[in-house]
Amino acid sequence: MVAGQLTTSVASMCEELSGKVSDPSRAVVQEVAARLGQPLRVAVAGRLKAGKSTLVNALIGRRVAPTAAGECTRVVTQFRYGPADRVDVIDRAGRKHAVPLDATGMIPTTLPIAAEDAAMIDVQLSSDRLRDLMVVDTPGLQSINTDISETAREMLFAAPMADDVDDDSREAVAGAEAIIYVFTQQVRSDDVDALEAFAKASQQLSSSPMNSLALYNKADKLSPGPGRDPWPVAGPIAEEQAAILRRAVCDVVPVVGLLAETAEAGLLTAADCEALRTLAGLDEEKRALMLASAGLFTSTDGPVGAEQRHRLLERLDLYGIHFAIAHLQANPHLATGELVRLLFAASGFPRLRTTLHQVFGVRADVIKAGWALGRLEAAAAAGPAADRDLLRGAVESIVARPEYHRLPLLEAAASVTTGQVALPEDMEAEVARLALTDDPGVVLGLPDAARPQLRRSAIEAAARWRAFANGGATPAQARVANVVHRGFHLLAQRLG
């Protein structure tokens, strides 16, 4: 759950307000308080066959979302934490239709109602991964099947759900606060259109690249040849795509989603490892023939049964099989657990987890607090006159606190990184560091400096930005500079 300085302060404020305002305003205050205690909502979007559900399974740490096309893949599916596993299909009238997980622990591919009548699949799982993150898996966008594409757009950006559906289900799509956009080839204009559509439909800070991340999935397909390492190619391509999308996402991370799902969901068994060990012991010519293509791998005669080879292909694909065999040749006694760790590292997922923490985890407190204060301000404007001063006074008391300055910092950084306010690259980078991390050493570019040196550097940075604001900056640049100046001033105070 999100429980930072700001959300804690706003939650305490809501508790105080609840006993002072009238019934209509109290309902809003209680709604805000409830939302503050919920995890950050992250929508996973992209084209059909981009591997979204595979990555969702890797994020959750369980193979629950079906990866093959079926009725359920045409419906938005929300994954959230619960004390026990439970799946409900929610229709457009708000009724819940409970369905059991299938024999393999996955959501059934067929639904108890027609897919067009389903507004949401709500999945509760007892997975610790979901305590701090609610994941929303969306149907494919920009598909060649117009019906599915339009359905995906309607569900992702309009979320037409009945009023009596529970809050988690009703708000899961329209209220997504961050997005992970998945693609498997160079981005096209419709990818950018989809990201912009999300920005318009989402909450305040989600409309900037601060809370949007892109994944270049299936990076193994970029391998220059059978068994060759794809990362020397995938890394530079991801950097090129990040430059193209720099106004829409904060980063592009290359991944091999299938390997990540297999490693994170514990899908590789000891029997699989033994089969790979057997294949590693084949003579080089025979092994090269089998690994030349997926068809040859499953059809060529060999010491491992065809069914087992099909399973390996489903779990690892040819790149993962090549990778595993190479490591088993180098170390024939490699244990299953160690092989899984190597596959996880080869998937690119460790970098993704770090990036997710930096992009979403660190900012969740500010995102939630910003949403809550905006909701209370709207309630003050539209609610009973007797409550207006109470609500506005409470909001102003939070805004005046030093810790709240992270929100205008994020807004300033968003205006710079999206190109709304032009700054030199070094100044743009400094704004981003100040907004996106609490580590003074990282902010100031002095990771090993002592506290007194960091404080002096923060004071110098504050003075430099104040001078810029007062000496030739445009009005838009001056607004950003004044926010950054105060940010460094507060940092210097904290270091003092």
URUR-V767244 format. One record per pair of residues at least 6 apart in sequence whose ideal C-beta (glycine too) atoms are under 7 Angstrom apart, sorted by the first residue. I is the first residue (numbers start at 1). J is the second residue. D is the distance in Angstrom with one decimal. If there is no record, write none. Layout:
BEGIN
i,j,d
I,J,D
I,J,D
END
This chain:
BEGIN
i,j,d
1,37,5.8
1,39,6.0
1,131,6.6
1,132,6.5
2,39,6.7
2,40,6.2
2,364,4.6
2,365,5.9
2,368,5.0
4,365,2.7
5,365,6.6
5,403,4.5
6,365,5.1
6,366,6.2
6,369,3.6
6,403,5.8
6,404,6.3
7,36,5.0
7,365,5.4
7,368,4.9
7,369,5.4
9,398,5.8
9,401,6.8
10,36,6.1
10,369,5.2
10,372,4.9
10,373,6.7
10,398,6.0
11,33,5.7
11,36,5.0
13,394,5.1
13,398,6.3
14,29,5.0
14,32,5.7
14,33,4.0
15,33,6.9
17,29,5.0
17,390,6.5
17,394,5.7
18,26,5.6
18,29,5.2
18,30,6.2
20,390,5.7
21,29,6.3
21,387,4.5
21,390,5.8
22,384,5.2
22,386,6.3
22,387,5.7
24,383,5.8
24,384,6.1
25,379,5.8
25,383,4.8
25,384,6.4
25,387,4.2
25,391,6.6
28,375,6.8
28,379,4.3
32,372,4.8
32,375,5.3
32,376,6.2
34,167,7.0
35,372,6.9
36,368,5.6
36,372,5.7
38,134,7.0
39,131,6.8
39,132,5.3
39,133,5.3
39,134,4.7
40,133,6.0
40,134,6.9
40,177,5.6
40,178,6.4
40,360,5.8
40,364,4.5
40,367,6.7
41,134,4.7
41,136,6.3
41,172,6.2
41,175,5.8
41,176,4.7
41,177,5.2
42,133,6.0
42,134,6.9
42,135,5.8
42,136,6.9
42,176,6.7
42,178,4.7
42,179,7.0
42,180,6.1
42,360,6.4
43,136,4.4
43,138,6.0
43,156,7.0
43,173,6.8
43,176,3.9
43,179,5.0
44,52,5.0
44,55,6.5
44,56,5.6
44,135,6.4
44,136,6.6
44,137,5.4
44,138,6.4
44,180,4.9
44,182,6.6
45,138,4.9
45,141,6.2
45,156,6.3
45,179,6.0
45,181,5.4
45,194,6.5
45,198,6.7
46,52,5.2
46,140,6.9
46,141,6.6
46,181,5.7
46,182,3.5
46,183,5.8
47,140,5.3
47,141,5.9
47,142,5.3
47,143,6.6
47,183,6.7
48,140,3.0
48,143,4.3
49,140,7.0
50,140,7.0
50,182,4.4
50,183,5.9
50,184,5.3
50,217,6.0
51,182,6.2
51,184,6.8
51,217,4.4
51,218,6.0
51,257,4.3
52,137,6.1
52,182,5.1
53,65,4.0
53,66,6.4
53,67,4.7
53,73,6.9
53,137,5.8
54,67,5.2
54,257,4.3
54,258,5.9
54,261,4.8
55,182,6.2
55,215,6.6
55,217,6.6
55,257,4.6
55,260,6.9
56,65,4.7
56,79,6.9
56,135,5.7
56,137,4.7
57,63,4.9
57,64,6.3
57,65,5.4
57,261,4.7
57,265,5.6
58,257,6.3
58,260,3.9
58,261,4.5
58,264,4.6
58,265,7.0
58,349,6.3
59,129,6.6
59,135,5.7
60,79,5.9
60,125,6.7
60,127,5.5
60,129,5.4
60,130,6.5
60,135,6.5
61,127,5.8
61,129,4.7
61,264,5.1
61,265,6.2
62,125,6.7
62,127,5.9
62,265,5.4
63,105,6.8
63,106,6.3
63,261,6.5
63,265,4.4
63,267,6.2
64,105,6.5
64,106,5.6
64,107,6.2
64,123,6.7
64,125,6.6
65,77,6.5
65,107,6.5
65,137,5.5
66,72,5.8
66,73,6.2
66,106,5.6
66,107,5.8
66,109,5.3
68,109,6.9
70,109,3.3
70,110,6.7
71,109,6.5
71,110,5.3
71,111,4.8
71,115,4.6
72,107,5.4
72,108,6.9
72,109,5.8
72,111,6.1
72,121,6.2
73,139,6.4
74,115,4.7
74,139,5.3
74,148,6.0
74,151,6.2
75,115,5.8
75,118,4.7
75,120,6.9
75,121,5.3
75,139,7.0
76,120,5.6
76,136,6.4
76,138,5.6
76,139,6.9
76,155,4.6
76,156,6.9
76,173,5.4
77,121,4.2
77,123,6.2
77,137,4.5
78,120,6.2
78,122,5.3
78,123,6.5
78,134,6.7
78,136,5.2
78,169,6.5
78,172,4.2
79,123,4.9
79,125,6.3
79,130,6.2
79,134,7.0
79,135,4.5
80,124,5.8
80,130,5.8
80,134,4.7
80,168,6.2
81,124,7.0
81,125,6.9
81,127,6.8
81,130,3.9
81,131,5.1
82,124,2.8
82,125,6.4
82,126,6.4
83,126,6.1
84,126,6.0
85,101,6.3
85,124,6.8
85,125,5.5
85,126,6.2
86,124,4.5
87,98,7.0
87,99,5.0
87,101,6.3
87,107,5.9
87,121,6.8
87,123,5.2
88,96,4.3
88,97,6.7
88,98,5.6
88,122,4.7
89,97,4.4
89,99,6.1
89,111,5.4
89,112,6.0
89,113,6.2
89,118,5.3
89,121,5.5
90,96,5.6
90,119,5.4
90,120,4.5
90,122,5.9
90,165,5.7
90,169,5.3
91,97,6.8
91,113,5.6
91,117,5.2
91,118,6.0
91,119,6.4
92,117,6.0
92,119,4.9
92,160,7.0
92,162,6.2
93,162,5.8
94,162,3.7
94,164,4.3
94,165,4.5
97,112,4.6
97,113,6.0
99,108,5.7
99,112,5.8
101,107,6.6
102,108,5.1
107,121,6.7
107,123,6.6
111,118,5.9
119,160,6.7
119,161,4.6
119,165,7.0
120,161,6.5
120,169,4.9
120,172,6.7
122,168,7.0
122,169,5.0
134,172,6.9
136,172,5.2
136,173,6.0
136,176,5.8
138,152,6.1
138,155,6.9
138,156,4.9
139,148,6.2
139,151,6.3
139,152,3.7
139,155,6.6
140,148,6.6
140,152,6.0
141,149,6.2
141,152,5.2
141,153,6.6
141,194,5.1
142,149,6.0
142,190,4.6
142,194,6.7
143,149,4.4
154,160,6.7
155,173,6.3
156,173,6.0
157,197,5.5
157,201,4.4
159,173,4.0
159,174,3.9
161,169,6.7
161,170,4.8
174,201,6.5
175,203,6.6
176,202,5.7
176,206,6.9
177,202,6.8
177,203,5.2
177,206,5.4
177,211,6.6
177,367,5.2
178,206,5.9
178,211,4.1
178,212,7.0
178,360,5.2
179,198,5.1
179,206,6.8
179,212,5.0
180,213,5.2
180,215,6.2
181,195,5.8
181,212,6.7
181,214,4.8
181,249,6.7
182,215,4.8
182,217,5.2
183,191,5.8
183,214,6.7
183,216,6.5
184,217,5.2
184,218,4.7
186,241,6.6
187,241,5.6
187,244,5.9
187,245,6.1
192,248,5.9
195,212,6.3
195,248,4.5
195,249,6.9
199,206,6.7
199,207,4.0
203,371,5.2
204,370,5.6
204,371,6.5
204,374,6.0
205,211,5.7
205,367,5.3
205,370,5.8
205,410,6.0
208,414,3.2
208,417,7.0
208,418,5.8
209,247,6.6
209,248,5.8
209,249,5.1
209,250,4.6
209,417,5.5
209,418,6.5
210,250,6.0
210,363,6.7
210,410,5.8
210,413,6.4
210,414,5.2
211,359,6.9
211,360,6.7
211,363,6.7
211,367,6.7
212,248,6.2
212,249,4.5
212,250,6.4
213,249,5.8
213,250,6.2
213,251,5.9
213,253,6.9
213,355,6.5
213,359,5.4
214,245,5.9
214,249,4.4
214,252,4.5
215,253,5.5
215,255,5.4
215,352,7.0
216,234,6.8
216,237,6.9
216,238,4.8
216,241,6.2
216,252,5.7
216,253,7.0
216,254,4.4
217,255,5.7
217,257,4.8
218,256,6.7
218,257,6.8
219,230,5.5
219,234,3.9
219,254,4.2
219,255,6.2
219,256,5.4
219,348,6.3
220,230,5.2
220,256,4.7
220,317,6.6
220,319,3.6
222,230,4.5
222,233,4.5
222,234,4.9
222,237,6.7
223,230,4.0
223,319,6.0
224,233,6.4
226,291,6.0
226,292,6.5
226,322,6.6
227,291,6.9
227,322,3.9
227,326,6.9
230,319,6.9
234,254,4.2
235,254,6.5
238,252,4.7
238,253,6.8
238,254,4.3
241,252,4.7
242,251,6.1
242,252,4.0
245,252,6.3
247,418,5.1
247,419,5.5
250,359,5.7
251,355,5.8
253,348,6.8
253,351,5.9
253,352,5.0
253,355,5.5
254,348,5.5
255,347,6.1
255,348,4.1
255,349,6.1
255,352,5.7
256,319,6.9
256,346,6.9
256,347,4.6
256,348,6.0
258,316,7.0
258,317,5.5
258,320,6.9
259,316,6.7
259,320,5.2
259,343,5.1
259,346,6.0
259,347,3.7
260,344,6.9
260,347,4.0
260,349,4.0
261,267,7.0
262,268,5.5
262,315,4.7
262,316,6.3
262,343,6.6
263,340,5.2
263,343,5.0
263,344,3.7
263,347,6.3
264,344,7.0
264,349,6.9
267,315,5.5
268,315,6.1
268,336,6.7
268,340,5.5
270,336,4.9
272,311,6.8
272,312,6.2
272,315,6.7
273,336,4.2
273,339,5.8
275,304,4.8
275,308,5.0
275,312,6.3
276,312,6.9
276,324,4.8
276,325,6.0
276,328,5.8
277,328,5.2
277,332,6.8
278,303,5.4
278,304,5.5
279,287,6.5
279,304,6.0
279,325,5.7
280,325,4.5
280,328,4.0
280,329,4.9
282,302,7.0
289,296,6.2
289,300,6.0
290,296,5.9
290,297,5.2
290,300,4.8
290,302,6.1
291,297,6.2
291,318,6.3
291,321,6.7
291,322,6.1
294,313,5.9
294,318,6.1
297,309,5.9
297,313,6.2
297,318,6.8
298,306,5.9
298,309,5.2
298,310,5.7
298,313,6.5
312,321,5.8
316,324,6.5
320,343,6.2
323,343,6.8
323,346,5.5
324,339,6.0
324,343,6.7
327,334,6.0
327,339,6.5
327,342,5.7
328,334,5.6
344,350,7.0
358,436,6.9
362,436,6.7
362,437,6.6
363,410,6.8
366,406,4.7
366,407,5.2
366,410,5.9
369,407,6.8
370,407,4.9
373,395,5.3
373,398,6.3
376,391,5.5
376,395,5.4
377,395,5.7
379,391,5.9
380,387,7.0
380,388,4.9
380,391,3.8
380,392,4.9
398,404,5.8
402,490,5.1
405,486,6.1
405,487,6.0
405,490,5.8
408,483,5.0
409,434,6.1
409,435,4.2
409,483,6.1
409,487,5.1
410,435,5.0
412,431,6.2
412,435,6.9
412,480,4.6
412,483,4.4
412,484,6.4
413,431,4.9
413,432,5.2
413,435,3.8
413,436,7.0
415,421,4.7
415,480,6.4
416,423,5.5
416,428,5.1
416,431,5.2
416,480,6.3
417,428,6.8
417,432,6.4
421,476,4.7
421,477,6.0
421,480,5.3
423,477,6.6
431,480,6.9
431,484,5.7
433,442,6.2
433,443,4.8
434,443,5.3
434,484,6.3
434,487,5.0
434,488,6.9
437,443,6.0
440,454,4.8
440,491,6.2
440,495,6.1
441,447,4.2
441,449,6.2
441,454,6.6
443,491,6.7
444,454,5.8
444,457,4.6
444,458,6.3
444,461,6.9
446,453,6.6
446,454,6.1
446,457,6.0
451,495,5.8
454,495,5.4
455,492,5.5
455,495,3.9
455,496,5.6
458,488,5.1
458,491,4.5
458,492,3.9
458,495,6.0
459,492,4.8
461,488,4.3
462,485,5.3
462,488,3.7
462,489,4.6
462,492,6.2
465,481,4.9
465,484,4.7
465,485,4.2
465,488,6.4
466,485,4.6
468,481,5.0
469,478,4.5
469,481,3.6
469,482,5.2
469,485,6.4
473,481,5.7
END
